Amino acid sequence: MQSLDTAFSALADPTRRAILARLALGEATVGEIGEPFAISAPAISRHLKVLEDAALIARTRRGQQFVCRINPVGLKTAQEWLDHYRAFWGGALDRLDAHLKSTPQSRKP
């Protein structure tokens, strides 16, 4: 459960979610990732470290640059957890809907 806690903690920050949205378009260097943000390069690096520690991204060195990409395995853990609860709530809401449709509605005088 630690990896799930770490993943959701990382996803709680809007800057990190924006970084993941950027990386969903394809891999990018640390400099490219930081361009649209009005924060320092060290702050971007800290966000990337949190995402990397949560296994949501992977960084590799290419020459003198680091290139980042989404780690689908890390995202899979969070997605599986969400899918479980989506199925649970979907079924519960379907049963409630069926119950409400089968129950005669009381009428006010």
N, C-alpha and C positions, 0 to 999 in steps of 0.2 A: 504494500500500500504506500510505502515511502515514495516510490517513483510517481504514483498518481498524485500524492500530495504536492510533490515538488513541481509536477507539470502544471497543476491548477494554480499553484502559487505564482509560477512564472507567467501564466496566462492572465493573471489578475491585473497586470499592468498594461495600460493602453499603448504605451510606446512599444512594449514587447509584442503586443498583438499586431501593431502596425508593421513591425519588422518582419513578423511571420507572413503578413499579407504581402509584403514586398517580395519575400523569398518564395512565395507561392507562384510568382511569375517566372522564377528561375534563379539560379545562383548569382551571387553578387559579392563584390569585394567589400571589406569593412568600410572603406571610403564611400563607395556607392550607397551602402545602406545608410550611412550617416548623413548624406547630402540633404534630404528633406527635413531633417530635424534641427531645431534651434537649440541644440545641446552640444556639449563638448565631445570631442573624440573619446576621451577617457570614460565619459558617461555612456556613450554608445558601446564601448568595449565592456563595460560592466553589465549592461543589458544583454549583450551577446554571451557573456560568461554565464549569466543566470539561465538563459535559454539552452546553452550547451550543457550545463550541469543537470538540467531537467531532461536532457536527451531529446529536445525538440528540434535542435539544429546540430549540424556538424561543421567544423571549421577545418580546412586543410591549407597548408602553406603552398603557395605557388610563387617561387622566386622570393621576392621581398614582400609579397602581399598575402593576406589571408583571404580565402574565398569561403563563403558560407552558403549552406544549402539546407533545406528542410530535411529533417530525419523522419521519414515516414513511420519507422518503428516506434519512436517516441510518441508521435501523435496517435498511433494506433491504440495505445493503452488508454488514453483519455477518451478516444472515440468509442472503444468497447464499453467503458463505464457509462457514457452517455447513452449508447444504444440500449443497454440493459434497462435504464430508467425510462427511456422513451417508450420501449415496449410495455413496461409496467403501466405507465400513465396512459398510454394509448388504449390499452385493454380496459383499464379502470374507467376511463371516460366513455368508451364504447358501451360498457355495461350500464353506466349511469344513464346514458342517452336512451338505451333500450328500456330501462326501468321507467324513466320519465314518460316515454311514449306509451307504455303499457298501463300506466296508472291513470285512472280517470281524474280529470282536473276538477277541483272543487269550484263551484260557481258562487259568486257573491250575489246576494239578493238585490 
